Amino acid sequence: MAWKCPKCGRTFSRQQQDHYCVKPQNIDEYIAAQDESVQPRLREVRAVLRDALPEAEERISWSMPTYWKGKNLIHFAAFQKHLGIYPGDEAIVAFADELSGYETSKGAIRLPYDRELPAELLTRLAGWCYEQYRK
């Protein structure tokens, strides 16, 4: 049976389907819209990326917090069981050895909420993205 969101009116095949009724306009809104239990982790990732990419602009792209400098450098997003980091497929290949303890796919890294945030690795990854992707 289809489910219709009472907020936005969109229809989904699954009951209570996760979606964005109203797209966040900035990273603060994105974080505030997430479950309270993951908000501290999102703020932590944001601080790491902000420090690593001081010249990049914060914005929402593809409905995710994004750091941009001429083009998208790196994204992050909250999911039920993990935090997704999206540095692009080239970064996944370049950092394959360091990412061996994490689940990855083309362009994505899944960081479980129950593990410590690899802040140093994220800093190096963001710096690599800046050097590779900025215009």
C-alpha positions as CSV (number, residue, x, y, z in Angstrom):
1,M,0.0,0.0,0.0
2,A,1.4,3.4,-0.9
3,W,2.2,6.0,1.8
4,K,1.6,9.7,1.3
5,C,3.8,12.1,3.4
6,P,1.4,14.4,5.4
7,K,4.0,17.2,5.2
8,C,4.8,17.4,1.5
9,G,2.2,15.2,-0.1
10,R,4.7,12.9,-2.0
11,T,3.7,9.3,-2.4
12,F,6.0,6.4,-1.6
13,S,5.8,2.6,-1.9
14,R,7.1,2.1,1.7
15,Q,5.4,3.3,4.8
16,Q,7.2,6.2,6.6
17,Q,9.8,6.4,3.7
18,D,12.7,8.7,4.7
19,H,12.9,11.7,2.4
20,Y,13.4,15.5,2.6
21,C,10.1,17.3,2.5
22,V,11.8,20.6,2.3
23,K,15.4,20.7,1.2
24,P,17.7,22.3,3.7
25,Q,19.2,25.6,2.6
26,N,22.4,25.3,4.6
27,I,24.4,22.9,6.7
28,D,22.9,24.2,9.9
29,E,19.4,23.3,8.7
30,Y,20.6,19.9,7.4
31,I,22.1,19.0,10.8
32,A,19.0,20.3,12.7
33,A,16.8,18.1,10.5
34,Q,18.7,14.9,11.5
35,D,18.0,12.7,14.5
36,E,19.3,14.2,17.7
37,S,21.6,11.2,18.3
38,V,23.7,11.9,15.2
39,Q,23.8,15.7,15.3
40,P,27.0,15.7,17.5
41,R,28.8,13.5,15.0
42,L,27.7,15.7,12.1
43,R,28.9,18.8,13.9
44,E,32.2,17.0,14.5
45,V,32.7,16.1,10.8
46,R,31.7,19.7,9.8
47,A,34.4,21.1,12.2
48,V,37.1,18.7,10.8
49,L,36.2,19.6,7.2
50,R,35.9,23.3,7.9
51,D,39.4,23.3,9.5
52,A,40.8,21.2,6.6
53,L,39.2,23.4,3.9
54,P,39.2,27.0,5.1
55,E,39.0,28.4,1.6
56,A,36.0,26.2,0.6
57,E,32.4,27.4,0.7
58,E,29.9,25.5,2.7
59,R,26.7,24.7,0.7
60,I,24.1,22.1,0.1
61,S,24.5,20.1,-3.1
62,W,22.7,16.8,-3.9
63,S,20.8,17.5,-0.7
64,M,24.0,16.9,1.3
65,P,26.4,19.2,3.2
66,T,29.1,20.1,0.7
67,Y,32.4,21.9,0.6
68,W,32.9,23.7,-2.7
69,K,35.8,25.6,-4.4
70,G,35.0,26.0,-8.0
71,K,33.4,22.6,-7.9
72,N,32.2,20.2,-5.3
73,L,35.2,18.9,-3.2
74,I,33.6,16.6,-0.6
75,H,30.1,15.8,0.8
76,F,28.8,14.2,3.9
77,A,25.4,12.8,4.9
78,A,23.7,11.1,7.8
79,F,22.1,7.7,7.5
80,Q,20.5,5.4,10.0
81,K,23.6,3.4,10.9
82,H,26.5,5.4,9.4
83,L,27.8,8.7,8.2
84,G,28.5,8.8,4.5
85,I,31.6,10.7,3.2
86,Y,31.7,11.4,-0.5
87,P,35.1,12.4,-1.7
88,G,34.7,10.9,-5.2
89,D,35.9,7.6,-6.7
90,E,39.5,8.9,-7.3
91,A,40.0,9.6,-3.6
92,I,38.7,6.1,-2.7
93,V,41.4,4.6,-4.9
94,A,44.1,7.0,-3.7
95,F,43.3,6.2,0.0
96,A,42.4,2.6,-0.5
97,D,45.0,1.3,2.0
98,E,43.9,3.7,4.8
99,L,40.3,3.0,4.1
100,S,40.6,-0.8,4.3
101,G,38.9,-0.9,7.7
102,Y,35.8,0.9,6.4
103,E,33.1,-0.1,4.0
104,T,33.6,1.8,0.7
105,S,32.0,1.9,-2.7
106,K,32.6,4.0,-5.7
107,G,33.0,7.5,-4.3
108,A,31.6,6.7,-0.9
109,I,33.0,5.9,2.6
110,R,30.7,4.6,5.4
111,L,31.7,5.6,8.9
112,P,29.7,3.7,11.5
113,Y,28.4,5.9,14.3
114,D,29.7,3.4,16.9
115,R,33.3,3.9,16.0
116,E,35.6,6.9,16.7
117,L,35.7,9.5,13.9
118,P,38.9,9.2,12.0
119,A,39.5,13.0,12.0
120,E,43.1,12.9,10.9
121,L,42.2,10.7,7.9
122,L,39.3,13.0,7.0
123,T,41.7,16.0,7.2
124,R,44.1,14.4,4.8
125,L,41.3,13.2,2.5
126,A,39.8,16.7,2.4
127,G,43.2,18.2,1.6
128,W,43.7,15.7,-1.2
129,C,40.2,16.6,-2.6
130,Y,41.1,20.3,-2.4
131,E,44.3,19.8,-4.4
132,Q,42.7,17.5,-7.0
133,Y,39.3,19.2,-7.6
134,R,39.6,22.9,-6.9
135,K,39.6,25.3,-9.9
